[in-house]
């Protein structure tokens, strides 16, 4: 056993030199620290042949009240059981390329919200049937004259108001009511204190009362940051800086997971201190690289970390921005 874990530690250090382990031969890799220690689940979410089944990934992850895991890809939406088996999917053009997804249990059902950067819209669909019940195109009522609309993040307030970030274009964040009526927008592109340089990810930060928006300002100089805004679009303050390229955020209790596109995921506590670092990729050729094929994946080492979500037991599901389509389960070590 000691020899086995020594080999795994060597794999983490050498990276590509020991890459390409088959799903059925890889061993769990332990990562993180303290209360935020995890082990990988080798082969989770792969097909019977050990190959990825979801297609290229540039999306998000969400977990519903029953513990089922939703992930978005170029092909559409795949829903996994906690054991990693596909239980349903919504595929085709109308479900493709959801750059960010959130799930919400509402009085009339469970709904998935998505930001579709390539399709210039936000979307709401029934999480069980796939029926699309709401679309959020660019709101002309805003009076803005944009040449491009490319939403990258979506989240929902407790009262049902919807926030949609135009992170790949204007960097405005648009607010709609639950029926899709445009209410307001805020934010602008730039590197000033109250400006966004790629407002890439966004979630409702329920660690605070009242809840507020937690926004991943991915390319803000220097080196990426998280910021807080209230639900009326007023700036509260910087949360943390120097995070590399933070892509999204997921909150559970007092903790938030923040994937970094350059190949790692950090966990912050309620004081917004980094308490754990997961999947760090020390290889500059692979950290932040979309074109890492499955044969070159390294168990326990991420490449283009893009989306994450917690389940009720504190396990994490992580998606890489990846040509072969990579989603991983990190089992919380109790």
N, C-alpha and C positions, 0 to 999 in steps of 0.2 A: 504493500500500500504506500509506504514512504517513497519507494521508487516511482510509483505511478504519479504521485503528486509532484515529485521532483521533475518528471518529464513534462507535466502540465505547466509548471512554473517556467521551465526552459522554453516551452512553446510560446508563452506570453512574451518572453524577452526577445526571442528570435523572430517571431512573427512569420514573415513569408517563407523562411527557411523550413518551417515545419507545417506549412499550410496544406490544404487540400484533404484533410481527414474526412473519410466518408461518414455520413450521419450515423450509421450503425456501429462505427468503431470509435467515434469521439467519446471522450469521458467528460463528465460535468466539470466545469471550471468555477472555482469560488472567487468572488470579487467583492470589493467594497470594504466597509469597516463598521465596527460597533453594531448598533441596532440596524444599520442599513448594509447588512452583508447578504449576498445572494449567491446562488449557484445556477449555472445555465442548465437548461433541459435539452440535451443534444437531440436534434432531429425534430423538435417540436414544430408543427405546422407544415412539415414536408409531406409529399405524397408517399405511397407505398414503395415506390422505387427510390426513395431518398432524394428526389428532385423537388425543387421549388415549384409550386403549382399556381402561384398568384400573379405571375408576370412582373414586369419591371415596376419598381416601387418609387414613388415620390409623393407619399401621402401620410396618413395619420393612423392612430389606433384609438379605439374607444371600447369600454367594457359596460355591458348592460347590467341591470339589477339581478339577473339570473346568472351572472358570471360568464356570459358568452362574449367572445372577443371579436370585434369588427376591425377590419383593416382595409384601407383603400389602395388601389393600384391603378395602373394604366388600363387594366381590363375591367375594373369595376370594384364592387364591394364583396369581400369574402367574410363569412361569419364562422368562427371556430368555437368548438367546445373547449373547456379548460384543458382537456387532454390533447388538444391540437388537431382534432378532426373537423373537416368542413361540414357544417350542418345546413347551411344555405348560402346562396350567393345571388347578387344582383349584377348582371354583366351586360355590357353593351354601351353604346355611345352615351346614353342619357345618365349612366352611372359612372362613367370613366373619369379618371383624373381628378378625384376629390383630394385636393392638396392638404386639407385639414378636415377632421370630422369630430363631432361631439354627439353624445347621446343623452336624451332627456326623457324621463318618465312623466307624462302629462295626464290630465284627467281623462282624455279621450284616446290614450294609447301611448306607446313608446315610439319616439321619433329620433331619426338621425339627421343631423344638420351638417352640411358640407360646404366648403369654399372651393369653387372650381376655377382655378386660375386660367386654364386654357380655354374655358367656355364662358368666361366673363360673367359669372353669376354665383350667388349663394343659392342653396337648395335645402328643402326640408322634405323628408320622406318617411313613410311608415317603416319602422325597423323590422317588422315581421313580414309585411306583404311587399314592400318595395314601392308602394304607391307614392308618387310624388304629389305632395299637397301644397307646396309653396315654392315659388321661384323668386329670387331677388336679383334682377338685372341692375345695371347702372341706373341710379335714380336721377332722371332728368329734372325732377322737381328741385334738386339741389342747386340748380342754376350754374353748375360747373360745366366747363367745356373741356372734357378730357379726350385725348387722342387714343388712350388705352385704358382698359379696366381689367385688372388681373388680380382677383381676390386670393389671398393666401391663408386667411384664418377667419374662424367664425366662433362665436360663443353667445350664450343666452343668459340674460339676467333673471333673477328670481321671478319677476313679474311677466316674463315672456318676451321682453324686448330683445332684439337680435342685433349683435354687433358684427360687422363684416369689414375686415381690413383689406385695403387695396395695396397690399405689401409689395407687389412687383411692378407697381406703376406710380400712382400719385402719392402713396403713403397716407392718404386720408383714411380715417376709420368712420364708417357710415353706421348710423343707428336707425333701426326700423322698429315699429311696434310689432306685436305678435301676428298681425294680419299682413305684414309686409309694407305698411305705410311708412314712407320716409319721414324721419323726425329731425335729424341733424347730422352734421359731420364735424370732425375735428382732426387736428394733426396736419403736418405738411412735411415734405421731404427736406432733409438737411441733417447737419451734425450738431445743431444747437441743443441746448438742454431740453427744450420742449418740441424738438423736431425728431423725425424718424428717418433713418437710413436703412430701409427695408424692414418695415413693421411686419415681420414674417410669421410670428406665432402670437396667439392670444388665448387667454382663458379667464374664467371667473375665479378670482382669488378668494376662496371661502375661509382662509385662515384669519381673516379680519372681519369685524362687524362694524358697519355694514360691509358686504362684499364689494370688491373693487376689481377693475381690470388689471391683469398682469400681462404686459406686452413684451414680446421678445424683439428687441431692436437689433436685428442680426448683424448688420454691417456698420453700426454706429461706431465712430472712432472715439477712443481707442478700444479695439478688440471686443466689441459687442457688449450689450447690457440688457437688463430687465428694468422696466419702469412701471409705476403705478399711476393709473388715472381713475377718477371716480366715474360713476355711471352717467354723469352729466357731461363727461368729456373734459373735466378739469384736471390739470396736472397735479399729482400729489408729490411725486418725487422719484429719484432713481432708487432702485432696489439693490442692485449689485452691478458692477462693471467688470471688464476683463474676462468675459466668459467665452472668448473665441468667437464662434458663430452660433449663438443660441437659436434653435429653430422652432421650438414649441415648449409648452409647459403643461404639466398635469399635477393637480393638487389632490392629496389625500391627508385629512387631518391637519397636522402641523407641518407637513412635508410637501415639497414640490420637486418633481423630476424635470430636468432640463437637458434634452439632447443637444449636443454640440456637433454641427455638421462635420467637423474635422476629425471625428472618431472618438467620442467618449460621451458619457452621460453623467451629469452631476446631480446630487440630491442636496437640496437646501433645507435647513430647519426654519422655524418661525422667525428666527433672528436673521434669516437669509445668509447664514454661514454655510459654506460647503462642508457637509459632514461625510460625504462618500463620493468616490469617483469610480465609475463602472466602465469596463470595456475599453480602456484607454489604448489607442493605437499609436505606437511610437514610430511607425514607419511613415515618413512624410510622403511616400509615393502612394500610400493607400488611405491615409486619413483624409477624408473629404473627397474621395475618388468614387464617382458613380460606377466606373467601368471595372469593378472587381467581380469576376465571374464566380459562380458557386464553387468551382474547383479550387479557388484561391481563398475562400473564407477560412478564417481561423476561429475555432471555438473560443468564445470568451473575449474576442477582440472585434470591435465594431469598425466600420469604415466611414459611412456617411450618415451618422445617426440623425434621424429626422422626426420621428414621432414616438410617443410613449404614453402608457396609461397604466394605472394601478387597478388591481382587483380588490375585493373586500378583505382578502387575507394579507394584503400588502405585497403580493407578487407584482412584478413589472413585466409588461409586454412592450417590446421595443422594435421599431421598424427602421431599417437603414434605407437611405436613398441609394438604390442599387439596381443595376442592369438585369440581374437574375431574379430579383424580388426576395428580399430577406426580412423575415419577422422572427423574433426570438422571445422565449419565455425565460424570465429570471425568477427563480423560486426563492422566496425570502427564507433565510436561515433563522430559525427561531432560537 
